[in-house]
Amino acid sequence: MTDLTVRNLDTESHDSTARKYGYDFDYDIMHGFMIRSFMPFFRAGKLLELGSFMGRFTERLLPHFADITCVEGSPAAIAEAQKRLSPRVTIIPGRFESVALPHRYDTIVMTHVLEHLDDPVAVLRRIKQEWLAPNGRLLLVCPNANAPSRQIAVRMGLISHNAAVTPAEADHGHRITYSLDSLERDARAAGLRIDHRSGIFFKALANFQWDRILKTDIVSVDYLEGCYQLGMVYPDLCASIFLVCSNGGDDV
């Protein structure tokens, strides 16, 4: 296993010349659609967010949960999140591989985080064995290797293959690029049960292209809604892939 002490999570979350770490498309569009996708699967009670970064997604969870705990490994991100978030959010600094948490949680959220981990199956196993309540749900989202925008980049010669980790992604701490089948493989290897699989937002343009378009009137709210609805029909062609997992305590 990689020595975790050599990773600097503050540095990994900085923008680079080749790729931004976070895009307006992610924050303004995808986060809202993720919440919509999650809502039918929320369990009342305690929420754990693994990898809260600067707290922008956490803000969207506040209306849905009174008890929120976040785990974040970047000191710089924690400092920004503490400025942004309500005092009722508990932020625990630490790495998922070693952090000790005081409870089991009814809902656990992990969005665009698993692909950063050196041993994702080991962390998923900790979630199942130590943190997920008996009837709890893990809501797991990752960027999709098979998104049309990525497949187009392969045909353009910009990426070697769909599941490649590009140099810019590696600079930002990516270790793997998941598709639905490989994400399901790792969830099952950790002993989790998969209760639901889907995709979020049909996506034919790269994030930087979306950021430019969103500053114009080229796309409407209805068009964005259409991309979200189409993503439910073609999950393998979405910006993000989405699993609802449990430890087998009950059915969805």
C-alpha positions as CSV (number, residue, x, y, z in Angstrom):
1,M,0.0,0.0,0.0
2,T,1.2,3.6,-0.7
3,D,2.7,5.4,2.2
4,L,0.0,7.9,3.1
5,T,2.5,10.3,4.6
6,V,3.9,11.2,1.2
7,R,0.6,12.5,-0.1
8,N,-0.1,16.2,0.4
9,L,-3.9,16.7,0.1
10,D,-3.6,20.4,0.1
11,T,-1.3,20.4,-2.9
12,E,-3.5,17.8,-4.7
13,S,-6.6,20.0,-4.4
14,H,-4.9,23.1,-6.1
15,D,-5.7,24.0,-9.7
16,S,-3.0,23.2,-12.2
17,T,-2.2,24.6,-15.6
18,A,-3.7,21.6,-17.3
19,R,-6.9,21.1,-15.2
20,K,-8.9,22.8,-12.5
21,Y,-9.7,20.8,-9.4
22,G,-13.3,22.0,-9.2
23,Y,-15.4,23.6,-12.0
24,D,-18.5,25.8,-11.8
25,F,-20.2,22.9,-13.7
26,D,-19.6,20.7,-10.7
27,Y,-20.6,23.1,-8.0
28,D,-23.6,24.8,-9.8
29,I,-25.0,22.0,-11.8
30,M,-23.8,18.6,-10.8
31,H,-24.1,19.1,-7.0
32,G,-27.8,20.0,-7.4
33,F,-28.5,17.0,-9.5
34,M,-26.6,14.7,-7.1
35,I,-28.9,15.9,-4.3
36,R,-31.9,15.1,-6.4
37,S,-30.6,11.6,-7.1
38,F,-29.8,11.0,-3.4
39,M,-33.0,12.3,-1.8
40,P,-35.1,9.1,-2.3
41,F,-32.4,7.1,-0.6
42,F,-31.7,9.3,2.4
43,R,-32.1,7.6,5.8
44,A,-33.2,9.7,8.7
45,G,-30.7,10.1,11.4
46,K,-26.9,10.7,11.4
47,L,-25.2,11.6,8.2
48,L,-21.5,11.0,7.5
49,E,-19.8,12.8,4.5
50,L,-16.5,11.3,3.6
51,G,-14.3,13.9,1.8
52,S,-16.2,17.2,2.4
53,F,-13.4,19.4,0.8
54,M,-14.4,23.0,1.4
55,G,-18.0,22.2,2.3
56,R,-19.9,23.3,-0.8
57,F,-21.7,20.0,-1.2
58,T,-22.1,19.8,2.6
59,E,-24.1,23.0,2.4
60,R,-26.6,21.3,0.2
61,L,-27.0,18.5,2.7
62,L,-27.9,20.9,5.6
63,P,-31.6,21.1,4.8
64,H,-31.9,17.3,4.9
65,F,-30.0,16.4,8.1
66,A,-29.8,17.8,11.6
67,D,-26.7,15.7,12.5
68,I,-23.8,15.9,10.1
69,T,-20.3,14.7,10.5
70,C,-17.6,15.3,7.9
71,V,-14.2,13.7,7.5
72,E,-11.6,15.7,5.5
73,G,-7.9,15.2,5.1
74,S,-6.8,18.6,3.8
75,P,-6.1,21.2,6.5
76,A,-6.6,24.0,4.0
77,A,-10.0,22.7,2.9
78,I,-11.1,22.2,6.5
79,A,-10.2,25.9,7.3
80,E,-12.4,27.0,4.4
81,A,-15.2,24.6,5.3
82,Q,-15.3,25.9,8.9
83,K,-15.9,29.4,7.5
84,R,-18.7,28.3,5.3
85,L,-20.6,25.7,7.3
86,S,-23.0,25.9,10.2
87,P,-21.6,25.2,13.7
88,R,-23.9,22.1,13.9
89,V,-21.6,20.4,11.3
90,T,-18.8,18.4,13.0
91,I,-15.6,18.3,10.9
92,I,-13.1,15.6,11.9
93,P,-9.7,15.9,10.4
94,G,-8.1,12.7,9.2
95,R,-7.5,10.1,6.6
96,F,-10.2,7.5,5.9
97,E,-7.6,4.7,6.3
98,S,-6.8,5.6,10.0
99,V,-9.5,8.0,11.4
100,A,-11.5,6.9,14.4
101,L,-15.2,7.8,14.3
102,P,-17.5,7.9,17.3
103,H,-20.7,6.5,15.7
104,R,-22.3,4.4,13.1
105,Y,-24.2,6.5,10.5
106,D,-27.6,6.1,8.9
107,T,-26.5,7.7,5.6
108,I,-23.0,8.0,4.3
109,V,-22.2,10.1,1.3
110,M,-19.0,9.8,-0.7
111,T,-19.0,12.0,-3.9
112,H,-16.0,12.1,-6.3
113,V,-13.7,10.8,-3.5
114,L,-13.2,7.0,-4.0
115,E,-11.1,7.5,-7.2
116,H,-8.5,9.4,-5.0
117,L,-7.8,6.5,-2.7
118,D,-4.8,4.3,-2.8
119,D,-6.8,1.3,-1.5
120,P,-10.5,2.0,-2.2
121,V,-11.7,-1.5,-1.3
122,A,-10.1,-1.3,2.1
123,V,-11.9,2.0,2.8
124,L,-15.2,0.6,1.5
125,R,-14.7,-2.3,3.9
126,R,-14.2,0.1,6.8
127,I,-17.4,1.8,5.8
128,K,-19.3,-1.5,5.9
129,Q,-17.7,-2.9,9.0
130,E,-17.3,0.2,11.2
131,W,-19.3,3.1,10.1
132,L,-22.5,2.1,8.3
133,A,-25.5,1.5,10.5
134,P,-27.2,-1.9,10.2
135,N,-30.0,-0.5,8.0
136,G,-27.9,2.4,6.7
137,R,-27.1,3.4,3.1
138,L,-23.9,4.4,1.4
139,L,-24.4,6.8,-1.5
140,L,-21.4,6.5,-3.7
141,V,-20.6,8.7,-6.7
142,C,-17.6,8.7,-9.0
143,P,-16.6,10.4,-12.3
144,N,-17.5,8.1,-15.2
145,A,-14.8,6.6,-17.4
146,N,-17.4,6.1,-20.2
147,A,-18.8,9.6,-20.2
148,P,-19.2,10.7,-23.9
149,S,-17.0,13.7,-23.2
150,R,-14.2,11.3,-22.2
151,Q,-14.8,8.9,-25.1
152,I,-14.6,11.9,-27.5
153,A,-11.3,12.9,-25.9
154,V,-10.0,9.3,-26.6
155,R,-11.0,9.6,-30.3
156,M,-9.3,13.0,-30.4
157,G,-6.1,11.4,-29.2
158,L,-6.1,13.4,-25.9
159,I,-6.6,10.3,-23.7
160,S,-5.2,6.8,-24.3
161,H,-8.3,5.0,-23.3
162,N,-11.6,5.6,-21.4
163,A,-10.3,4.4,-18.0
164,A,-6.9,6.2,-18.2
165,V,-5.7,8.4,-15.4
166,T,-4.3,11.4,-17.1
167,P,-1.3,13.3,-15.8
168,A,-3.5,16.2,-14.8
169,E,-5.8,13.8,-12.9
170,A,-2.9,12.1,-11.2
171,D,-1.6,15.6,-10.1
172,H,-5.0,16.0,-8.4
173,G,-4.7,12.7,-6.6
174,H,-6.7,10.4,-8.9
175,R,-5.6,6.7,-8.7
176,I,-8.4,5.1,-10.8
177,T,-11.1,6.1,-13.3
178,Y,-14.2,4.1,-12.6
179,S,-16.9,2.8,-14.8
180,L,-20.1,1.2,-13.5
181,D,-18.7,-2.3,-13.7
182,S,-15.4,-1.6,-11.9
183,L,-17.2,0.5,-9.2
184,E,-19.6,-2.4,-8.6
185,R,-16.6,-4.8,-8.5
186,D,-15.0,-2.8,-5.7
187,A,-18.2,-2.3,-3.7
188,R,-18.9,-6.1,-3.8
189,A,-15.2,-6.9,-3.0
190,A,-15.7,-4.9,0.2
191,G,-18.8,-6.9,1.1
192,L,-21.4,-4.2,0.3
193,R,-24.7,-5.0,-1.3
194,I,-25.7,-2.9,-4.3
195,D,-29.3,-1.9,-4.0
196,H,-29.4,0.7,-6.9
197,R,-27.3,1.8,-9.8
198,S,-27.7,4.8,-11.9
199,G,-25.9,7.7,-13.6
200,I,-26.2,11.5,-13.1
201,F,-26.4,13.8,-16.1
202,F,-25.8,12.8,-19.7
203,K,-22.6,14.6,-20.6
204,A,-21.0,15.1,-24.1
205,L,-18.9,18.2,-23.2
206,A,-15.9,18.5,-21.0
207,N,-16.1,20.5,-17.7
208,F,-14.2,23.4,-19.1
209,Q,-16.5,23.6,-22.1
210,W,-19.6,23.5,-19.8
211,D,-18.1,26.4,-17.7
212,R,-17.8,28.5,-20.8
213,I,-21.3,27.7,-22.1
214,L,-23.0,28.3,-18.7
215,K,-21.9,31.9,-19.0
216,T,-24.0,32.3,-22.1
217,D,-27.7,31.7,-23.0
218,I,-26.8,28.7,-25.3
219,V,-28.4,26.2,-22.9
220,S,-31.6,26.6,-20.9
221,V,-32.7,25.2,-17.6
222,D,-34.9,22.8,-19.6
223,Y,-31.9,21.6,-21.5
224,L,-30.0,20.8,-18.3
225,E,-33.1,19.0,-17.0
226,G,-33.2,17.0,-20.2
227,C,-29.6,15.9,-19.7
228,Y,-30.4,14.8,-16.2
229,Q,-33.5,12.9,-17.3
230,L,-31.6,11.3,-20.2
231,G,-28.9,10.2,-17.8
232,M,-31.4,7.9,-16.0
233,V,-32.0,6.2,-19.3
234,Y,-28.3,5.9,-20.2
235,P,-26.4,5.7,-16.9
236,D,-23.2,4.5,-18.6
237,L,-23.1,7.8,-20.6
238,C,-23.3,10.1,-17.6
239,A,-20.9,12.5,-16.1
240,S,-21.0,10.6,-12.8
241,I,-22.0,7.0,-11.9
242,F,-24.0,6.4,-8.7
243,L,-24.5,3.4,-6.5
244,V,-26.7,2.9,-3.4
245,C,-25.0,0.3,-1.2
246,S,-26.0,-1.3,2.1
247,N,-24.6,-3.9,4.4
248,G,-27.5,-6.2,3.7
249,G,-29.7,-5.0,6.7
250,D,-32.8,-4.4,4.6
251,D,-34.1,-3.7,1.2
252,V,-34.5,-0.3,-0.6
